[in-house]
């Protein structure tokens, strides 16, 4: 793969498109009722509650750590920009190190690259695209597109920032993928 190669977004299994929406939904087929024991009923209720809980792949900004720690990022689909900006603000304020070592880091996840204590694995693939609505493939109004493009670009090291503003932000369907090894050659710190 060449650096900054644009490819179509591949969806695997039941995952939602990268960076769009907050929740993944699954369809559950109803089954006929049957008699079960008390312990089995409790286990079934616990399982049902776990399955009914909404799944949010976007980490929620929580209380800032009291000391500098390390956040290990792996296989991050991205998510809402406003939430990621807040999380990055907290990480920066606490001096938390960020190690991006999973197979992929897509969408809003790529904004970690601008943190001073961030490092990347050479094998991680980064997926860049421009800001869009939460409806896959639907763009933002021009003023909002420009605003959020600048917010994203402000979270990238300068060689990536320029490329993002010239090219990658205009990719709304699909992603521009870059390997960690290519980012390391551009000056991003290796893990």
DRENVEXDREN-283634 format. One record per atom (N, C-alpha, C): residue in one letter; z, x, y negated. Coordinates in steps of 0.001 Angstrom, whole numbers, plus 524288, in hexadecimal, padded with zeros to 5 digits. Layout:
<rs>
aZXY
...
</rs>
This chain:
<rs>
x800008034B80496
x800008000080000
x800008037C7FB27
x7FCB3802227F75B
x7FC8B8050C7F27D
x800FB803317EEF3
x802DE806977EB68
x806DA804BE7E7BD
x804BA8002C7E48E
x807F47FC7F7E372
x806A67F8047E02A
x802207F4D47E260
x802137F3F27E76B
x7FE047F0DC7E9EC
x7FFA67EB247E9DF
x7FC3B7E7BE7E809
x7FD667E2337E7ED
x7FB987DFC47ED0B
x7FF227DCF37EF90
x7FDBD7DA437F464
x7FFC17D4B87F417
x7FDEB7D16D7F799
x7FFD77CC137F7D3
x8053E7CBEE7FA21
x8083A7C80F7F8C4
x80D877C76A7FABA
x80D507C52C80035
x80FD47C7C5803E2
x810127C5D88093D
x815607C35580A0F
x815627BEA880C0B
x81A427BBEE80D24
x81B527BC2F812F0
x81FED7BDF081456
x821677BE59819D1
x8255A7BA2A81B1E
x824827B77B81F59
x828547B3AF8213B
x8295B7AF5881D64
x82E677AE6481C5B
x82FED7A9FA81911
x831A27ABB1813A7
x8301C7B03B811EA
x831F87B20380CDB
x82ED07AF9780878
x8313F7AF2A803FB
x82E9D7AD237FF5E
x82B807B1837FCE0
x827BC7B0437F988
x824E67B45C7F6CD
x828A97B7CB7F3B7
x827857BCD57F38B
x82AFD7C0A07F113
x82BD07BF507EB56
x830B27BF147E9B9
x832007BE837E445
x831907B9037E229
x830807B5267E56E
x82FDD7AFEC7E36F
x833D37AC5E7E5F6
x8368C7A9697E2C2
x83A5B7A5BE7E4D1
x83F647A8717E651
x843587A56F7E6BF
x848707A78E7E808
x84A057A68F7EDA6
x847927A2E27F039
x849987A1437F53C
x8454B7A13C7F95B
x846E87A1FF7FE25
x843797A15280297
x8453A79C5F80556
x8419E7991C806E0
x842FE7944880982
x840E67947180F0D
x843AC7921D81299
x841B3791C9817EC
x841DB78C16819A9
x83E4B78AB481D12
x83E087856C81F28
x840FA7854D8244D
x8446178182824E3
x84771780F5829AB
x845EB77BC882C2B
x8446677BF48310A
x842D67774D833E2
x847B377481835EB
x847FD76F6783531
x84C7B76C618371A
x84C3676BFA83D02
x850B776C3C83F8C
x8511176BC38453E
x854937672584695
x853CE764F084B2E
x857327609684CC4
x85CE07626C84D4F
x8607575EED84C01
x866067603D84C60
x867A1760AE85213
x86B827641585310
x86DA17648985859
x8736C765BB857E0
x876537649A85BFE
x87BEE7659485BFE
x87CFA76B5B85CA4
x8807B76D5985964
x8820A772CD859DD
x887EE7731E85952
x88A2A7776485B31
x88FC87782185AEC
x891A4779698556D
x896D177962854A1
x8993577A5F84F8D
x897C577FC984D6C
x89842783D9850A4
x896FD7893084EEC
x8913A789A784D8E
x88DD87872F850B8
x888397875A84FAE
x886F37847284AA6
x889D47802C8499B
x888F977D34844C8
x88A597807C84004
x88EA97835284051
x89036786B483BF5
x88C3278B0383B2E
x88A6278D5783F6D
x8866E7917483F07
x8816178F4C83CC0
x87FDA78A9383E65
x87B0F7882883C64
x87B9B786F283694
x8802F78515834F8
x8811E783F682F72
x880E0788F382C38
x8834678D1882E1E
x883267921682B52
x87D907941082AD1
x87A83793AB82F02
x8750A7955D82EE1
x871EA7920B82B10
x872DA78CE582B1D
x87007789728278C
x8714078AB9821DF
x8763278BE0820BE
x877A678D4581B67
x8751A7925A819BB
x874D77961E81D38
x8724779B1081BF4
x86C7979A5181B07
x869F57971381E42
x8645D7962181D9A
x86337792EC818BF
x866DC78F7D8173C
x8660078C29812B6
x866CF78F1280D97
x869A37936980DB8
x86A9D79658808E9
x8657C7988E806E5
x86460797ED801DB
x85F7D79A017FFC9
x85F6579FEE80022
x85AF57A20480189
x85A3E7A7AB801DC
x857A97A9897FCE1
x859FF7AD397FA4C
x857DF7AF4A7F576
x8571C7B5267F614
x852307B7067F6B1
x851547BC967F776
x8528B7BFD07F29D
x852FC7BD507EE2B
x854257C00C7E94B
x859F77C11E7E8EF
x85B917C60F7E883
x861267C70A7E7E9
x863237C4A87E2D5
x8677F7C2337E317
x869E07BFD97DE72
x86D0B7C3EF7DB89
x86C717C41F7D664
x86FD17C7B87D388
x875787C6027D424
x878AC7C9737D61E
x87E307C84E7D6D7
x881587CBB47D336
x886627CBF77D410
x889887CF547D0CC
x887C87D4FC7D175
x887BB7D7CB7CD3A
x886157DD437CD60
x889FC7E07D7D082
x8880E7E4397D39A
x88BAD7E7907D67A
x88F287EAAA7D2BC
x893E67EBAF7D456
x897937EE817D102
x8961A7F43F7D08C
x893487F6597D458
x891CA7FBD97D42F
x88C1A7FC507D5C9
x889EF800E57D4E5
x88485801C17D659
x88414801DA7DC4D
x880D47FE797DE69
x87FD97FE1C7E3FA
x87A0D7FEFE7E4EC
x8785C7FE0F7E9B5
x872D67FE607EB04
x871157F9277ED2C
x86CE77F71A7EB05
x86A757F25B7ECF4
x865C47F4147F033
x8659D7F2787F51E
x861327F3BD7F87B
x85DB97EEEE7F8C1
x858D37EF947F727
x8551A7EB457F6E1
x8513B7EBDE7FB59
x850A47E7CF7FE54
x84CDF7E7E380298
x84A4C7E2A38034C
x8452B7E2A5803B5
x842287DDE8804C8
x8437A7D984800F8
x842F37DAAC7FC09
x844417D7117F7D0
x83F3F7D4727F5E9
x83F0D7CF367F653
x83A6E7CC357F4B7
x839F07CB927EED3
x83E087CC997EBF9
x83DE27CBC37E651
x841087C6FA7E4E9
x83F0A7C3E47E156
x841CA7BF2D7DFB2
x841367BE497D9E7
x844BC7BB507D7CD
x844717B9E57D242
x8459D7BE997CECE
x842607BF4A7CAD8
x842F47C3C37C75A
x8480A7C39C7C448
x849847BF0B7C256
x84E3D7BEC77BF28
x853097C07F7C23C
x8534E7BF097C726
x857C07C09E7CA67
x857A17C67C7CB8C
x852F57C8897CC8E
x8528B7CE1F7CDC3
x853C57D1677C8EB
x8521F7CFA77C45F
x853597D27C7BF8D
x8593E7D2DF7BEDA
x85C087CEA97BFDE
x861BD7CEAA7BF52
x864487D2537C34C
x8626D7D22C7C825
x864877D5A67CC27
x863937DB5E7CAB4
x85EF87DC9C7C8DC
x85DAF7E1FA7C755
x861057E3B07C2B1
x862037E01D7BF1D
x8656D7E1677BAA9
x86AD07E3037BC93
x86CDB7E0227C05A
x872097E16C7C27A
x871F97E6997C56E
x86DE47E7807C875
x86D777EC6F7CB59
x86D327F10F7C799
x86A3D7F0747C36C
x869C67F49E7BF84
x86F077F5977BCD7
x871C27F1647BB85
x876C57F1E87B8C7
x87AE87F4AB7BC18
x87A987F4007C13E
x87E877F6587C4AD
x87CCC7FB947C6F3
x877F67FD1E7C5EC
x875FF802087C805
x87500801D97CDDD
x874377FD317CFF2
x873507FC977D588
x86E1C7FF097D71A
x86E2E802177DB47
x8695F804557DD70
x8668C8002D7E095
x86156800757E08D
x85E307FCC47E389
x85A8A7FFDE7E70E
x85AF37FEDD7EC24
x8578F801677F010
x853E67FD3E7F23F
x84ED57FDD07F127
x84AF97FA127F310
x8488A7FC797F7EB
x84A3E7FA9E7FC73
x848C27FD2980156
x8467C7F97380565
x845B57F49780432
x843997F0EB80800
x83DC17F190808A8
x83B7C7EE2C80BC8
x835D57EE5180CAE
x832DD7EC9A807CD
x835297E903804BD
x832847E7278000B
x836697E5CB7FBC7
x8346B7E5D77F70B
x8374C7E4507F255
x8333B7E1A57EEE8
x833677DC7F7EEA2
x82F597D98B7EBF0
x831537D6EA7E700
x82DA67D5FA7E382
x82E8D7D2A17DF00
x833027D4B87DB96
x836FB7D18A7DA9A
x83B487D31E7D72D
x83E5C7D7BA7D94E
x83E207D8AB7DE60
x840C77DD2F7E0B5
x83ED87E2457DE4C
x839DF7E27B7DCD7
x837A37E74D7DAB4
x83A387E8E77D599
x83CF27E54F7D31C
x83F807E6877CE20
x844067EA557CEC1
x845FB7EB107D385
x84A047EF057D46D
x848067F4827D32C
x842E07F5447D356
x840A37FA777D289
x8421F7FCDE7CD52
x843597F9B27C977
x844B57FBAE7C44F
x84A607FD587C3B7
x84D8D7FC7C7C7AE
x853087FE1C7C74F
x8536F8040C7C7CC
x856E1806727C4C3
x8574880C2C7C4E8
x8592F80E4E7CA1C
x85C0980B2F7CD21
x85E2280CF37D221
x85B2780AAD7D6C1
x8562F809327D5F0
x8531A806E87DA30
x8501080B247DD11
x84F7880A607E22E
x84C2480DCC7E54A
x8493680A6E7E934
x844C680C6A7EB16
x841868096B7EEB3
x8405980C9A7F38F
x83FAB809DE7F7DF
x83DEB80C597FCBB
x837F780CC67FC79
x835CA811027FE5D
x8301C811A37FE29
x82D2380D7080129
x82F9380B0C80508
x82CEE807308084F
x82D4A8019980649
x83091800A880265
x831167FB6180045
x82C1C7F9EE7FD5A
x82A577F51B7FE0C
x825C17F3277FB44
x827B57EF7C7F6F5
x825E37F0767F233
x827737ED677EDA2
x823067E9AF7EC31
x824537E4AF7EB8B
x8206F7E0BD7EA26
x8213F7DEED7E490
x81D5B7DFE77E140
x81D957DE787DBB7
x819FD7D9D27DAB1
x81BA47D6627D747
x8184D7D2317D546
x81A817D0857D00A
x817747CD907CD31
x8192B7CBC67C814
x81CC87C7207C871
x81F5D7C5F57C421
x822E97C1797C40C
x81FD07BC667C48A
x822137B8B07C749
x81F8A7B3A17C7E9
x823BA7AF7B7C88C
x821F57AAB17C8E0
x825AE7A66A7C993
x827DB7A6937CF1B
x82B677A3197D03D
x82D9B7A2E27D57E
x82A067A00A7D944
x8259879E3D7D765
x821A579BDA7DABB
x81D997A00C7DBC5
x81D0C7A1907E0AB
x819B77A5F07E221
x814397A5597DFDF
x812727A9707DD38
x80D2D7A9997DB13
x80C8C7A7117D5CA
x810B27A4C27D3B1
x810647A22E7CE98
x812AB7A5DA7CA83
x80F707A72F7C6A2
x811167AAD47C292
x814997A8517BE83
x816847AB9E7BB0C
x819C77A9E07B6B5
x816697A9047B1DE
x8188A7A65A7AE07
x815F77A5F47A8F0
x8156F7AB7C7A6BE
x8116E7AC927A39A
x810747B1EA7A1C1
x815267B49C79F3C
x818177B1E579BF7
x81C977B45B7996A
x820D17B5D279D68
x821D07B2537A119
x825AE7B3717A530
x823CE7B7C97A8CB
x81EC07B7CB7AA12
x81C8B7BBE87AD56
x81D467C13B7AABF
x81C2F7C1817A5BD
x81CC87C66E7A2E2
x822847C80F7A2AC
x825EC7C4647A188
x82B877C5997A135
x82D937C7C17A65D
x82C917C4FF7AAB8
x82EA77C6AD7AFB8
x82BE87CB8F7B1C1
x826E97CC477B05C
x8243B7D1317B1BE
x827007D5CA7AF37
x828797D5307AA43
x82B3A7D95F7A774
x830A47DA4E7A9BC
x833457D61D7AB31
x838737D6B57AD9E
x837F17D9E77B2A0
x834167D8947B5DE
x8334F7DB717BABC
x831ED7E1227B996
x82E3C7E1F47B617
x82C6F7E7407B4DF
x830DF7EA9D7B2C3
x834697E8547AFDA
x838DC7EB457ADBA
x83C707ED537B201
x83BE27EB567B6BE
x83F1C7ED0C7BB25
x83C4F7F0F27BEAB
x837DD7F3077BCF0
x834ED7F6D47C007
x834D47FC1E7BD56
x834A2800607C05F
x833C28058F7BE08
x82E64805987BB5F
x82DA9808FA7B77F
x828F1808B87B443
x823BB808E67B720
x822D080C367BB20
x81DA580C047BD9E
x81C8C806C67C035
x8208D8045A7C253
x81FE57FF477C4DC
x81F687FB087C0B1
x822437FB877BC77
x8222A7F7B47B840
x81C9D7F7067B61B
x81A0C7FB5F7B4F8
x814C57FB117B2C6
x810F47F87C7B67F
x811207FA117BB77
x80DB17F7BE7BF67
x80ED67F1F17C001
x813DF7F07F7C023
x815527EB047C0BC
x8130E7E7C07BC47
x813A57E9A17B777
x811C27E69F7B2FC
x80BCA7E65F7B2C2
x809287EA6C7B4A2
x803687EA757B49B
x801187E7387B908
x803A77E7547BDA8
x8012F7E50A7C242
x8049B7E1377C555
x808F77E30B7C754
x80BE77E00C7CB3D
x80DFC7DAE27C92D
x80F207DA8A7C434
x8114E7D59A7C23F
x80D5E7D12A7C271
x808607D26E7C2EA
x8045E7CE617C32D
x803747CC6B7C8BC
x8061C7CEC17CC79
x805D47CCDF7D1DF
x809E47C88A7D26A
x808107C3C67D32A
x80BA17BF557D3AF
x80B9A7BD517D94B
x8071E7BD817DBD5
x806C47BC187E15C
x805CD7C1317E449
x809507C2877E7CD
x8090B7C7827EA83
x80C847CB807E7D4
x80BF77D05C7E96E
x80F3D7D4877E745
x80C2C7D9937E706
x80DC37DCDD7E379
x80BE77E2437E361
x810107E5717E625
x80E897E7F77EA68
x8125F7EACA7ED88
x811FF7F0A27EC9D
x816997F3197EC56
x817067F8B87EB7B
x81B257FAC77EF47
x819E67FEF47F1F9
x81DA7801667F590
x821AB804887F27E
x82659804E77F4B3
x82A75808127F254
x828C080DAE7F192
x825CF80FCF7F53B
x823F58153B7F4BF
x82092815EF7EFDB
x81D7B811FD7EE7A
x81A4F8124E7E9B2
x81DB8811F37E4CE
x821C280EBC7E503
x8256280E667E093
x8285E813857DFE1
x829AE815F77E42B
x82C6981B0E7E3E6
x828E781F0D7E149
x823D781F117E291
x82030822A87DFF7
x81FD08218B7DA1E
x820E281CA57D893
x820BA81B3B7D305
x825EE81C4F7D043
x829C281E537D313
x82EAE81FCD7D0A2
x8336581C997D208
x832CC8189A7D53F
x837598159F7D703
x83A4B818F07DAF7
x83F73818E17DA9F
x842B281C297DE03
x8428381A4D7E3AC
x841FA81E067E744
x841FC81CE57ECDB
x8478781C977EEF1
x84861819307F2C9
x84D7B818CE7F564
x84DBB81CDE7F9BA
</rs>
